[in-house]
Amino acid sequence: MSDDVFSDPDGTREEILAATYRCLRDEGYADLTINAIGEEFEKSPSLVYRHYDSKDDLVIACLGYMLERFERQLVDEAITDPRGRLERFIEWASSDDIPAERRQFLSTLVELRTRAVYDEAYRCYFTRSDEVFVRYVSDMIQAGIDQGRFQECEPDGVAETLVTLLHGAMNRRPTHEGEAWLGDVRDELEAYLEARVYSDSTEGASESDENDRSQL
C-alpha cells in the first residue's frame, strides 16, 4: 500500500481525509479530536463537521479510502513476476528500515486495531482489510502456480498464514524494544516459502515488474 496516498488530494472530502491521516500519523488516535483535524485542514474547520459526525466516522472513512485506493491499484494488474512481487510485499511489511512517518502510522494502526475488539465499525474495517491482503497474496501464489513457477499448494491457506505472521510482526514492532528479531522472522518466512511454495526451478526475484514496488 503506497505511503503517499494523500500526496495530492482532490476535493474537499479528500482534503479532510488527508488532514485526518496526518493527525493520526503524528498524534495517534487517543488524542485525536475533530478540532485538531479542523486545524490541520487548510479550509474552514466547519466543513469537517458538515461532512462527519464524529472522529470515529472520520477515522473509518480515512482508513476505508486508503484501502479502496489499494484495491483499485490491483484491478487489471498483470502478475508477471509472482516471486519478485511476493518477496517485495514481505519486505514492505517486515522491513526494519522504514521511513519515520510510516513507522508512526503503523503504530497508530496497532492502536486502532485494538478498538476492533469491541467496536463493530472498526472490526468490519479490519476484517475487510485482512481479506483484501489475503486475496492479494493468494492471487500472487495462484499466478505462480499457473505459470509453473510455484509448486502446487493451497493459495488461500498459504496467504492466510503469511498475512497472519506479518500482522504479528507489524503489531509487535511498536510495542517491543529493538527490531533485531525482524531478520529472524524474514529468514523463517523465506524457509517456509522455499519448502511450501517455491519450486526447485524458481529463480530469485527478477528485476521486472518494478512498478509493483511503488504500489506497496
Backbone as a chain_set.jsonl record, in Angstrom:
{"seq": "MSDDVFSDPDGTREEILAATYRCLRDEGYADLTINAIGEEFEKSPSLVYRHYDSKDDLVIACLGYMLERFERQLVDEAITDPRGRLERFIEWASSDDIPAERRQFLSTLVELRTRAVYDEAYRCYFTRSDEVFVRYVSDMIQAGIDQGRFQECEPDGVAETLVTLLHGAMNRRPTHEGEAWLGDVRDELEAYLEARVYSDSTEGASESDENDRSQL", "coords": {"N": [[0.847, -1.185, 0.0], [0.645, 2.11, -0.955], [2.524, 4.747, 0.565], [2.077, 7.374, 0.014], [-0.541, 8.088, -0.447], [-2.165, 10.243, 0.045], [-0.934, 12.381, -1.15], [-1.764, 14.155, -3.113], [-4.51, 15.395, -2.713], [-7.874, 15.457, -3.927], [-10.366, 17.599, -4.041], [-12.77, 18.583, -1.448], [-13.531, 16.493, 0.33], [-11.419, 14.58, 0.153], [-9.349, 16.204, 1.017], [-10.059, 16.625, 3.679], [-9.87, 13.989, 4.617], [-7.164, 13.586, 4.179], [-6.093, 15.388, 6.023], [-6.987, 14.137, 8.326], [-5.537, 11.748, 8.199], [-2.9, 12.759, 8.518], [-3.043, 13.797, 11.115], [-3.598, 11.451, 12.569], [-1.274, 10.016, 12.026], [0.706, 11.648, 13.16], [-0.105, 12.208, 15.801], [-1.478, 10.038, 16.825], [-4.328, 7.985, 17.878], [-5.649, 8.341, 20.395], [-5.48, 11.015, 21.341], [-6.73, 12.345, 19.355], [-8.921, 14.721, 17.925], [-11.872, 16.208, 16.482], [-11.595, 18.917, 16.305], [-8.805, 19.197, 16.219], [-8.295, 18.008, 13.761], [-9.674, 19.805, 12.185], [-8.053, 22.053, 12.507], [-5.793, 21.181, 11.184], [-6.763, 20.958, 8.658], [-6.903, 22.749, 5.641], [-8.877, 24.46, 4.919], [-12.005, 25.954, 5.962], [-12.646, 24.882, 9.265], [-15.25, 24.237, 9.918], [-16.28, 22.831, 7.821], [-15.493, 20.236, 8.227], [-17.169, 19.306, 10.274], [-19.508, 19.448, 8.896], [-19.385, 17.35, 7.148], [-18.819, 15.037, 8.638], [-19.802, 13.248, 11.59], [-18.454, 12.407, 13.879], [-15.206, 11.72, 15.377], [-14.56, 9.066, 15.014], [-16.1, 8.34, 12.805], [-14.698, 9.8, 10.903], [-12.134, 8.616, 11.047], [-12.641, 5.938, 10.274], [-13.574, 6.436, 7.686], [-11.259, 7.508, 6.559], [-9.423, 5.345, 6.72], [-10.851, 3.504, 5.168], [-10.84, 4.774, 2.679], [-8.102, 4.701, 2.017], [-7.757, 1.939, 1.784], [-9.464, 1.382, -0.346], [-8.146, 2.738, -2.399], [-5.857, 1.16, -2.589], [-7.024, -1.257, -3.419], [-7.963, -0.496, -5.933], [-5.606, -0.225, -7.314], [-4.996, -2.8, -7.871], [-6.632, -3.706, -9.855], [-6.96, -5.185, -12.987], [-4.231, -5.71, -13.101], [-1.434, -7.174, -14.26], [0.293, -10.068, -13.204], [3.409, -10.582, -13.574], [5.748, -11.393, -12.436], [5.631, -13.309, -10.054], [7.118, -14.332, -7.808], [9.033, -12.319, -7.317], [7.311, -10.186, -6.744], [5.979, -11.144, -4.458], [8.106, -11.366, -2.646], [8.857, -8.705, -2.447], [6.573, -7.671, -1.258], [6.64, -8.925, 1.263], [9.001, -7.803, 2.229], [8.227, -5.118, 2.318], [6.308, -5.261, 4.339], [7.73, -6.152, 6.548], [10.184, -4.96, 6.849], [13.008, -3.584, 8.592], [13.86, -1.119, 8.09], [12.37, 1.559, 7.61], [10.606, 4.56, 6.631], [10.309, 7.273, 8.99], [7.768, 8.495, 9.203], [6.015, 6.578, 8.186], [6.443, 4.573, 10.035], [5.369, 5.76, 12.314], [2.655, 5.863, 11.577], [2.037, 3.152, 11.341], [2.201, 2.403, 14.002], [-0.035, 3.734, 14.965], [-2.014, 2.304, 13.604], [-1.89, -0.153, 14.919], [-2.857, 0.643, 17.39], [-5.463, 1.358, 16.619], [-6.459, -1.092, 15.717], [-6.884, -2.5, 18.057], [-9.266, -1.443, 18.919], [-11.121, -2.757, 17.462], [-11.856, -4.94, 18.898], [-14.084, -4.388, 20.457], [-15.603, -2.599, 19.039], [-17.802, -2.446, 16.468], [-17.677, -1.176, 13.959], [-14.946, -0.697, 13.501], [-14.104, -3.337, 13.613], [-15.365, -4.403, 11.361], [-14.025, -2.956, 9.372], [-11.285, -3.801, 9.685], [-11.576, -6.517, 9.281], [-12.346, -6.558, 6.59], [-10.054, -5.342, 5.482], [-8.068, -7.26, 6.092], [-9.033, -9.352, 4.508], [-8.681, -8.294, 1.945], [-5.862, -8.128, 1.743], [-5.183, -10.811, 2.088], [-6.365, -11.892, -0.194], [-4.844, -10.572, -2.112], [-2.257, -11.679, -1.704], [-2.875, -14.374, -2.108], [-3.653, -14.358, -4.807], [-1.195, -13.766, -6.016], [0.226, -16.1, -5.432], [-1.339, -18.04, -6.709], [-0.998, -17.195, -9.344], [1.718, -17.749, -9.656], [1.662, -20.54, -9.506], [0.077, -21.143, -11.749], [1.769, -20.26, -13.755], [3.764, -22.081, -13.635], [5.854, -21.585, -11.925], [5.692, -21.819, -9.205], [5.269, -24.454, -6.806], [2.604, -26.895, -6.513], [0.167, -25.915, -4.223], [-1.935, -24.777, -1.526], [-3.306, -21.862, -2.233], [-4.947, -19.982, -0.763], [-4.711, -20.872, 1.894], [-1.941, -20.646, 2.347], [-1.695, -17.9, 1.963], [-3.293, -16.888, 4.071], [-1.717, -17.743, 6.204], [0.728, -16.331, 5.787], [-0.132, -13.611, 5.89], [-1.139, -13.501, 8.483], [1.197, -13.997, 10.013], [2.733, -11.779, 9.242], [1.122, -9.704, 10.144], [1.414, -10.162, 12.867], [4.115, -9.491, 13.191], [4.013, -6.773, 12.485], [2.362, -5.777, 14.483], [3.87, -6.299, 16.739], [6.116, -4.735, 16.419], [5.804, -1.856, 17.202], [5.487, -2.176, 19.917], [7.594, -3.294, 21.141], [10.923, -3.286, 22.306], [13.581, -2.623, 20.228], [14.492, -4.191, 17.069], [15.801, -6.377, 16.074], [14.896, -8.95, 15.891], [13.292, -9.02, 13.631], [14.77, -9.762, 11.386], [15.16, -12.508, 11.834], [12.516, -13.364, 11.611], [11.981, -12.825, 8.888], [13.845, -14.575, 7.719], [12.832, -17.078, 8.504], [10.333, -17.001, 7.301], [11.135, -17.014, 4.635], [12.299, -19.567, 4.527], [10.022, -21.111, 4.946], [8.536, -20.466, 2.632], [10.26, -21.448, 0.654], [10.068, -24.179, 1.155], [7.33, -24.694, 0.973], [6.135, -23.292, -1.129], [7.791, -22.177, -3.308], [9.137, -23.569, -6.282], [11.697, -25.943, -7.247], [12.794, -25.048, -9.57], [12.371, -22.389, -9.58], [13.626, -19.199, -10.019], [15.475, -16.558, -8.364], [14.047, -13.431, -7.209], [13.158, -11.411, -9.89], [14.189, -8.51, -11.831], [12.138, -7.421, -13.14], [8.782, -6.066, -13.511], [8.861, -3.803, -11.881], [7.141, -1.814, -11.194], [5.504, -2.743, -9.231], [6.692, -2.239, -6.773], [6.276, 0.458, -6.205], [3.635, 0.422, -5.662], [3.164, -0.595, -3.228]], "CA": [[0.0, 0.0, 0.0], [1.504, 3.28, -1.075], [2.534, 5.636, 1.714], [1.802, 8.741, -0.4], [-1.891, 8.044, -0.988], [-2.777, 11.562, 0.202], [0.019, 13.402, -1.6], [-2.422, 15.127, -3.989], [-5.95, 15.23, -2.502], [-8.728, 16.071, -4.941], [-11.661, 17.976, -3.496], [-12.887, 18.81, -0.007], [-13.562, 15.237, 1.089], [-10.075, 14.015, 0.223], [-8.528, 17.093, 1.84], [-10.396, 16.314, 5.073], [-9.295, 12.677, 4.932], [-5.712, 13.769, 4.247], [-5.821, 16.016, 7.319], [-7.194, 13.085, 9.332], [-4.372, 10.864, 8.122], [-1.729, 13.419, 9.103], [-3.24, 13.856, 12.571], [-3.424, 10.09, 13.086], [0.145, 9.663, 11.906], [1.565, 12.46, 14.026], [-0.555, 12.283, 17.192], [-2.142, 8.826, 17.277], [-5.786, 8.039, 17.981], [-6.171, 8.711, 21.713], [-5.576, 12.47, 21.481], [-7.329, 12.903, 18.142], [-10.218, 15.388, 18.034], [-12.298, 16.847, 15.241], [-10.994, 20.255, 16.299], [-7.419, 19.069, 15.758], [-8.36, 17.765, 12.318], [-10.071, 21.075, 11.591], [-6.882, 22.93, 12.481], [-4.885, 20.654, 10.155], [-7.464, 21.173, 7.4], [-6.48, 24.044, 5.117], [-10.05, 25.303, 4.69], [-12.765, 26.213, 7.182], [-12.877, 23.681, 10.077], [-16.679, 23.909, 9.972], [-16.569, 21.853, 6.77], [-15.299, 18.899, 8.79], [-18.403, 18.962, 10.985], [-20.578, 19.317, 7.905], [-19.257, 16.068, 6.456], [-18.669, 13.889, 9.543], [-20.408, 13.473, 12.9], [-17.557, 12.079, 14.991], [-13.845, 11.405, 14.948], [-14.515, 7.681, 14.542], [-16.573, 8.371, 11.416], [-13.583, 10.295, 10.099], [-11.049, 7.632, 11.011], [-13.084, 4.815, 9.44], [-13.596, 6.914, 6.301], [-9.861, 7.65, 6.128], [-8.883, 4.002, 6.507], [-11.554, 2.907, 4.038], [-10.357, 5.406, 1.452], [-6.775, 4.164, 1.731], [-7.911, 0.559, 1.333], [-10.059, 1.419, -1.68], [-7.087, 3.113, -3.337], [-5.018, -0.019, -2.779], [-7.777, -2.216, -4.231], [-8.014, -0.016, -7.32], [-4.303, -0.471, -7.928], [-4.882, -4.206, -8.229], [-7.526, -4.016, -10.961], [-6.313, -5.387, -14.293], [-2.778, -5.662, -12.929], [-0.851, -8.467, -14.603], [1.348, -10.541, -12.305], [4.414, -11.176, -14.45], [6.866, -11.881, -11.628], [4.991, -13.584, -8.764], [8.056, -14.454, -6.691], [9.572, -10.999, -7.032], [6.287, -9.369, -6.094], [5.744, -11.673, -3.118], [9.24, -11.014, -1.789], [8.79, -7.269, -2.177], [5.487, -7.465, -0.294], [7.139, -9.321, 2.582], [9.966, -6.782, 2.639], [7.443, -3.925, 2.653], [5.58, -5.464, 5.589], [8.566, -6.577, 7.681], [11.497, -4.315, 6.833], [13.365, -2.792, 9.77], [14.356, 0.156, 7.574], [11.214, 2.229, 7.03], [10.575, 5.989, 6.966], [9.756, 7.58, 10.311], [6.341, 8.794, 9.116], [5.285, 5.319, 8.045], [6.566, 3.885, 11.319], [4.392, 6.379, 13.206], [1.294, 5.472, 11.204], [1.874, 1.742, 11.685], [1.915, 2.365, 15.434], [-1.435, 4.128, 15.121], [-2.848, 1.191, 13.145], [-1.954, -1.127, 16.012], [-3.773, 1.243, 18.364], [-6.821, 1.286, 16.085], [-6.902, -2.487, 15.623], [-7.39, -2.944, 19.362], [-10.65, -0.992, 19.049], [-11.98, -3.727, 16.784], [-12.293, -5.948, 19.869], [-15.402, -4.054, 20.994], [-16.277, -1.631, 18.169], [-18.152, -3.189, 15.255], [-17.238, -0.466, 12.752], [-13.524, -0.998, 13.313], [-13.976, -4.767, 13.333], [-15.737, -4.592, 9.957], [-12.95, -2.44, 8.526], [-10.081, -4.631, 9.723], [-11.913, -7.788, 8.629], [-12.26, -6.321, 5.146], [-8.651, -5.1, 5.151], [-7.379, -8.55, 6.097], [-9.485, -10.12, 3.347], [-8.048, -7.713, 0.755], [-4.452, -8.509, 1.694], [-5.119, -12.257, 1.861], [-6.65, -12.117, -1.613], [-3.687, -10.073, -2.855], [-1.196, -12.685, -1.622], [-3.371, -15.6, -2.735], [-3.594, -14.181, -6.262], [0.212, -13.891, -6.413], [0.618, -17.506, -5.356], [-2.037, -18.746, -7.776], [-0.331, -16.836, -10.6], [2.968, -18.505, -9.711], [1.323, -21.933, -9.821], [-0.395, -21.191, -13.136], [2.911, -20.026, -14.642], [4.743, -23.138, -13.433], [6.976, -21.092, -11.132], [5.496, -22.288, -7.839], [4.749, -25.808, -6.689], [1.198, -26.984, -6.143], [-0.115, -25.697, -2.805], [-3.239, -24.155, -1.321], [-3.008, -20.427, -2.185], [-5.639, -19.27, 0.312], [-4.13, -21.266, 3.172], [-0.617, -20.027, 2.456], [-1.897, -16.457, 2.115], [-3.747, -16.639, 5.446], [-0.559, -17.935, 7.087], [1.672, -15.225, 5.616], [-0.705, -12.355, 6.376], [-1.209, -13.587, 9.945], [2.554, -13.819, 10.534], [3.163, -10.401, 9.01], [0.377, -8.877, 11.096], [2.065, -10.325, 14.16], [5.341, -8.685, 13.182], [3.655, -5.358, 12.463], [1.808, -5.427, 15.792], [4.924, -6.385, 17.745], [7.139, -3.707, 16.18], [5.719, -0.644, 18.021], [5.313, -2.492, 21.336], [8.764, -4.073, 21.551], [12.177, -2.529, 22.199], [14.513, -3.255, 19.304], [13.89, -4.871, 15.921], [16.719, -7.391, 15.553], [14.118, -10.167, 15.659], [12.654, -8.994, 12.319], [15.592, -10.545, 10.463], [14.841, -13.918, 12.055], [11.182, -13.605, 11.052], [12.106, -12.886, 7.428], [14.566, -15.808, 7.372], [11.935, -18.22, 8.665], [9.335, -16.896, 6.241], [11.786, -17.463, 3.401], [12.427, -21.023, 4.606], [8.667, -21.643, 4.756], [8.171, -20.336, 1.228], [11.088, -22.379, -0.115], [9.57, -25.541, 1.358], [5.893, -24.847, 0.744], [5.618, -22.578, -2.297], [8.7, -22.072, -4.441], [9.586, -24.818, -6.881], [13.155, -26.013, -7.381], [13.218, -24.337, -10.779], [12.102, -20.959, -9.443], [14.795, -18.361, -9.824], [15.272, -15.465, -7.421], [13.21, -12.33, -7.661], [13.73, -10.729, -11.042], [14.133, -7.063, -11.776], [10.978, -6.969, -13.89], [7.605, -5.727, -12.706], [9.318, -2.869, -10.846], [6.06, -0.934, -10.784], [4.881, -3.279, -8.023], [7.305, -1.656, -5.584], [5.669, 1.748, -5.913], [2.241, 0.236, -5.31], [3.075, -1.15, -1.881]], "C": [[0.88, 1.231, 0.0], [1.384, 4.178, 0.135], [2.206, 7.077, 1.322], [0.403, 8.86, -0.989], [-2.569, 9.407, -0.912], [-1.858, 12.687, -0.273], [-0.645, 14.484, -2.443], [-3.936, 14.981, -3.86], [-6.759, 16.036, -3.505], [-10.098, 16.356, -4.324], [-11.677, 18.03, -1.977], [-12.826, 17.517, 0.786], [-12.163, 14.664, 1.24], [-9.145, 14.892, 1.058], [-8.796, 16.86, 3.326], [-9.775, 14.987, 5.485], [-7.775, 12.763, 5.024], [-5.313, 14.406, 5.572], [-5.988, 15.003, 8.446], [-6.007, 12.141, 9.368], [-3.16, 11.494, 8.798], [-1.841, 13.501, 10.622], [-3.056, 12.481, 13.203], [-1.953, 9.705, 13.099], [0.986, 10.379, 12.953], [1.196, 12.38, 15.502], [-1.155, 10.988, 17.721], [-3.637, 9.03, 17.449], [-6.269, 8.665, 19.282], [-6.4, 10.213, 21.847], [-6.228, 13.141, 20.279], [-8.688, 13.534, 18.454], [-10.585, 15.972, 16.678], [-11.723, 18.256, 15.157], [-9.557, 20.217, 15.789], [-7.372, 18.832, 14.254], [-8.734, 19.051, 11.592], [-8.918, 22.048, 11.499], [-5.878, 22.492, 11.41], [-5.439, 20.9, 8.755], [-7.18, 22.587, 6.913], [-7.65, 24.975, 4.805], [-10.787, 25.489, 6.014], [-13.003, 24.923, 7.965], [-14.346, 23.28, 10.137], [-17.064, 22.892, 8.908], [-16.395, 20.426, 7.275], [-16.576, 18.44, 9.465], [-19.567, 18.772, 10.019], [-20.561, 17.939, 7.247], [-19.262, 14.864, 7.395], [-19.165, 14.238, 10.942], [-19.446, 13.262, 14.058], [-16.169, 11.765, 14.463], [-13.755, 9.968, 14.455], [-15.056, 7.564, 13.126], [-15.445, 8.797, 10.478], [-12.485, 9.251, 9.948], [-11.424, 6.458, 10.116], [-13.106, 5.224, 7.973], [-12.187, 7.031, 5.743], [-9.252, 6.287, 5.813], [-9.53, 3.341, 5.296], [-11.092, 3.472, 2.71], [-8.995, 4.847, 1.054], [-6.872, 2.741, 1.192], [-8.5, 0.508, -0.071], [-9.027, 1.803, -2.735], [-6.181, 1.923, -3.626], [-5.728, -1.041, -3.664], [-7.812, -1.78, -5.694], [-6.699, -0.252, -8.042], [-4.19, -1.902, -8.446], [-5.712, -4.583, -9.45], [-6.735, -4.105, -12.268], [-4.795, -5.323, -14.22], [-2.187, -7.045, -13.196], [0.273, -8.817, -13.633], [2.373, -11.281, -13.154], [5.579, -11.789, -13.682], [6.355, -12.198, -10.22], [5.957, -13.697, -7.595], [8.643, -13.093, -6.316], [8.569, -10.129, -6.304], [6.031, -9.836, -4.667], [6.87, -11.272, -2.173], [9.266, -9.52, -1.48], [7.685, -6.952, -1.18], [5.946, -7.809, 1.118], [8.133, -8.295, 3.105], [9.245, -5.506, 3.067], [6.795, -4.058, 4.027], [6.483, -5.72, 6.784], [9.937, -5.916, 7.722], [11.749, -3.56, 8.135], [13.936, -1.435, 9.368], [13.213, 0.86, 6.851], [11.225, 3.701, 7.443], [9.885, 6.235, 8.304], [8.252, 7.824, 10.256], [5.52, 7.521, 8.981], [5.328, 4.536, 9.35], [5.532, 4.433, 12.309], [2.978, 5.915, 12.877], [1.04, 4.002, 11.506], [1.575, 1.586, 13.17], [0.461, 2.736, 15.698], [-2.369, 3.017, 14.665], [-2.97, 0.107, 14.207], [-2.928, -0.638, 17.079], [-5.221, 1.104, 17.897], [-7.339, -0.146, 16.02], [-7.438, -2.988, 16.96], [-8.839, -2.513, 19.568], [-11.619, -1.958, 18.393], [-12.486, -4.811, 17.728], [-13.722, -5.673, 20.314], [-16.177, -3.051, 20.139], [-16.528, -2.281, 16.813], [-17.651, -2.506, 13.987], [-15.767, -0.739, 12.462], [-13.321, -2.472, 12.984], [-14.32, -5.053, 11.872], [-14.623, -4.107, 9.035], [-11.762, -3.388, 8.511], [-10.343, -6.026, 9.157], [-11.789, -7.644, 7.116], [-10.819, -6.107, 4.713], [-7.873, -6.406, 5.097], [-7.747, -9.366, 4.868], [-8.837, -9.61, 2.065], [-6.6, -8.176, 0.638], [-4.29, -10.015, 1.499], [-5.375, -12.561, 0.389], [-5.478, -11.682, -2.483], [-2.566, -11.108, -2.871], [-1.624, -13.972, -2.317], [-3.301, -15.513, -4.257], [-2.159, -14.29, -6.777], [0.626, -15.357, -6.462], [-0.058, -18.305, -6.461], [-1.403, -18.443, -9.128], [0.971, -17.604, -10.751], [2.74, -19.966, -10.049], [0.936, -22.05, -11.29], [0.75, -21.03, -14.13], [3.99, -21.093, -14.5], [5.952, -22.715, -12.622], [6.893, -21.523, -9.67], [4.994, -23.721, -7.865], [3.271, -25.77, -6.317], [1.057, -26.82, -4.629], [-1.503, -25.075, -2.713], [-3.038, -22.643, -1.182], [-3.672, -19.694, -1.024], [-5.04, -19.603, 1.672], [-2.761, -20.652, 3.393], [-0.764, -18.523, 2.684], [-2.36, -16.111, 3.525], [-2.574, -16.75, 6.421], [0.395, -16.751, 7.005], [1.13, -13.921, 6.197], [-0.796, -12.357, 7.897], [0.164, -13.371, 10.572], [3.026, -12.372, 10.381], [2.406, -9.423, 9.904], [1.007, -8.97, 12.483], [3.324, -9.487, 14.263], [5.024, -7.197, 13.239], [3.092, -4.901, 13.801], [2.878, -5.434, 16.878], [5.898, -5.212, 17.642], [6.994, -2.493, 17.109], [5.591, -0.904, 19.518], [6.501, -3.251, 21.909], [10.017, -3.223, 21.363], [13.152, -3.272, 21.3], [13.797, -4.019, 18.205], [14.805, -5.924, 15.319], [15.98, -8.669, 15.185], [13.469, -10.2, 14.275], [13.445, -9.791, 11.288], [15.323, -12.029, 10.598], [13.481, -14.267, 11.457], [11.26, -13.733, 9.537], [12.818, -14.163, 6.992], [13.646, -17.02, 7.453], [10.804, -18.191, 7.64], [9.903, -17.383, 4.916], [11.926, -18.976, 3.386], [11.072, -21.693, 4.387], [8.272, -21.601, 3.283], [8.985, -21.27, 0.346], [10.527, -23.794, -0.023], [8.145, -25.721, 0.85], [5.429, -24.302, -0.6], [6.564, -22.623, -3.491], [9.071, -23.452, -4.96], [11.094, -24.777, -7.039], [13.655, -25.204, -8.566], [13.001, -22.837, -10.689], [13.381, -20.196, -9.207], [14.468, -17.261, -8.826], [14.446, -14.36, -8.04], [13.889, -11.599, -8.808], [13.603, -9.231, -10.877], [12.959, -6.527, -12.573], [9.858, -6.627, -12.936], [7.946, -4.739, -11.607], [8.205, -1.942, -10.392], [5.376, -1.427, -9.523], [5.406, -2.576, -6.788], [6.617, -0.348, -5.2], [4.229, 1.614, -5.473], [2.078, -0.374, -3.934], [3.374, -0.074, -0.856]], "O": [[1.756, 1.379, 0.852], [0.294, 4.361, 0.677], [2.068, 7.928, 2.201], [0.18, 9.636, -1.918], [-3.454, 9.7, -1.716], [-2.0, 13.828, 0.167], [-0.155, 15.612, -2.492], [-4.588, 14.499, -4.786], [-6.385, 17.146, -3.884], [-10.892, 15.439, -4.114], [-10.741, 17.592, -1.309], [-12.141, 17.449, 1.806], [-11.762, 14.298, 2.345], [-8.252, 14.381, 1.733], [-7.872, 16.894, 4.139], [-9.218, 14.87, 6.576], [-7.164, 12.088, 5.853], [-4.315, 14.015, 6.177], [-5.222, 15.008, 9.41], [-5.526, 11.777, 10.441], [-2.469, 10.831, 9.571], [-0.857, 13.3, 11.334], [-2.428, 12.358, 14.255], [-1.456, 9.136, 14.071], [1.875, 9.781, 13.56], [2.069, 12.471, 16.365], [-1.327, 10.839, 18.93], [-4.154, 10.118, 17.196], [-7.217, 9.45, 19.266], [-7.409, 10.637, 22.41], [-6.271, 14.369, 20.198], [-9.504, 12.946, 19.163], [-9.72, 16.202, 15.832], [-11.4, 18.735, 14.071], [-9.137, 21.087, 15.026], [-6.521, 19.383, 13.556], [-8.194, 19.358, 10.529], [-8.807, 22.791, 10.524], [-5.2, 23.323, 10.805], [-4.686, 21.033, 7.791], [-7.216, 23.529, 7.704], [-7.445, 26.141, 4.468], [-10.232, 25.203, 7.075], [-13.511, 23.955, 7.398], [-14.66, 22.115, 10.38], [-18.051, 22.173, 9.06], [-17.072, 19.512, 6.805], [-17.021, 17.311, 9.255], [-20.5, 18.019, 10.3], [-21.603, 17.426, 6.839], [-19.67, 13.776, 6.991], [-18.984, 15.357, 11.422], [-19.606, 13.877, 15.113], [-15.975, 11.569, 13.263], [-12.955, 9.674, 13.566], [-14.539, 6.783, 12.327], [-15.264, 8.227, 9.402], [-11.971, 9.031, 8.851], [-10.619, 6.026, 9.291], [-12.703, 4.447, 7.108], [-11.946, 6.693, 4.584], [-8.639, 6.102, 4.762], [-8.853, 2.697, 4.494], [-10.966, 2.741, 1.727], [-8.763, 4.551, -0.118], [-6.158, 2.376, 0.258], [-8.086, -0.311, -0.892], [-9.031, 1.257, -3.839], [-5.784, 1.701, -4.77], [-5.113, -1.625, -4.556], [-7.702, -2.614, -6.593], [-6.684, -0.457, -9.256], [-3.396, -2.188, -9.342], [-5.523, -5.657, -10.021], [-5.949, -3.218, -12.601], [-4.145, -4.921, -15.185], [-2.422, -7.98, -12.43], [1.097, -7.971, -13.286], [2.219, -12.473, -13.422], [6.314, -12.615, -14.223], [6.617, -11.439, -9.287], [5.659, -13.215, -6.502], [8.738, -12.757, -5.136], [8.92, -9.418, -5.363], [5.881, -9.013, -3.764], [6.619, -10.884, -1.032], [9.652, -9.115, -0.384], [7.842, -6.061, -0.345], [5.671, -7.068, 2.062], [8.114, -7.953, 4.287], [9.613, -4.885, 4.064], [6.736, -3.093, 4.789], [6.059, -5.53, 7.924], [10.769, -6.28, 8.553], [10.833, -2.973, 8.712], [14.436, -0.691, 10.212], [13.097, 0.771, 5.629], [11.785, 4.052, 8.481], [8.987, 5.49, 8.697], [7.528, 7.409, 11.161], [4.455, 7.396, 9.587], [4.342, 3.901, 9.723], [4.901, 3.675, 13.046], [2.194, 5.61, 13.775], [-0.072, 3.641, 11.892], [0.78, 0.729, 13.555], [-0.199, 2.134, 16.545], [-3.415, 2.807, 15.279], [-4.037, -0.483, 14.375], [-3.726, -1.414, 17.606], [-6.102, 0.772, 18.689], [-8.525, -0.389, 16.244], [-8.351, -3.813, 16.99], [-9.568, -3.158, 20.322], [-12.804, -1.978, 18.727], [-13.435, -5.524, 17.403], [-14.495, -6.607, 20.528], [-17.301, -2.69, 20.488], [-15.589, -2.626, 16.097], [-17.244, -3.18, 13.042], [-15.388, -0.982, 11.317], [-12.465, -2.818, 12.17], [-13.648, -5.85, 11.219], [-14.307, -4.757, 8.038], [-11.274, -3.746, 7.439], [-9.434, -6.651, 8.611], [-11.205, -8.495, 6.446], [-10.4, -6.636, 3.683], [-7.104, -6.635, 4.163], [-6.886, -9.997, 4.254], [-8.481, -10.402, 1.192], [-6.158, -8.571, -0.44], [-3.361, -10.453, 0.82], [-4.686, -13.389, -0.207], [-5.154, -12.339, -3.473], [-1.988, -11.386, -3.922], [-0.834, -14.59, -3.031], [-2.932, -16.483, -4.92], [-1.927, -14.843, -7.852], [1.285, -15.801, -7.401], [0.576, -19.155, -7.086], [-1.281, -19.335, -9.968], [1.3, -18.061, -11.846], [3.519, -20.568, -10.788], [1.406, -22.944, -11.993], [0.71, -21.596, -15.222], [5.022, -21.022, -15.168], [6.971, -23.405, -12.625], [7.91, -21.585, -8.979], [4.366, -24.15, -8.833], [2.756, -24.747, -5.866], [1.736, -27.493, -3.854], [-2.164, -24.874, -3.733], [-2.638, -22.181, -0.113], [-3.032, -18.872, -0.368], [-4.878, -18.718, 2.512], [-2.45, -20.191, 4.492], [-0.048, -17.941, 3.498], [-1.876, -15.146, 4.116], [-2.452, -15.951, 7.349], [0.824, -16.224, 8.031], [1.839, -13.211, 6.909], [-0.556, -11.331, 8.533], [0.286, -12.642, 11.557], [3.644, -11.814, 11.287], [2.971, -8.433, 10.368], [1.117, -7.967, 13.188], [3.578, -8.85, 15.285], [5.684, -6.444, 13.956], [3.317, -3.763, 14.212], [2.8, -4.66, 17.832], [6.437, -4.751, 18.649], [7.973, -2.12, 17.755], [5.586, 0.039, 20.309], [6.435, -3.784, 23.016], [10.146, -2.519, 20.362], [13.51, -4.418, 21.576], [12.653, -4.443, 18.369], [14.611, -6.327, 14.172], [16.389, -9.388, 14.273], [13.127, -11.275, 13.782], [12.858, -10.425, 10.412], [15.26, -12.742, 9.597], [13.311, -15.335, 10.869], [10.67, -14.648, 8.961], [12.432, -14.771, 5.994], [13.673, -17.887, 6.58], [10.367, -19.239, 7.166], [9.226, -18.085, 4.164], [11.699, -19.609, 2.355], [10.987, -22.723, 3.718], [7.74, -22.574, 2.747], [8.453, -21.828, -0.614], [10.514, -24.524, -1.014], [7.795, -26.79, 0.35], [4.444, -24.786, -1.158], [6.174, -23.061, -4.573], [9.293, -24.383, -4.186], [11.703, -23.709, -6.974], [14.791, -24.73, -8.573], [13.388, -22.091, -11.589], [14.14, -20.515, -8.292], [13.303, -17.059, -8.484], [14.183, -14.357, -9.242], [15.054, -11.216, -8.708], [12.998, -8.739, -9.925], [12.79, -5.313, -12.681], [9.948, -6.854, -11.73], [7.387, -4.816, -10.513], [8.302, -1.341, -9.322], [4.742, -0.646, -8.814], [4.65, -2.338, -5.846], [6.401, -0.077, -4.019], [3.646, 2.572, -4.965], [0.953, -0.645, -3.513], [3.35, -0.342, 0.345]]}, "num_chains": 1, "name": "protein.A"}
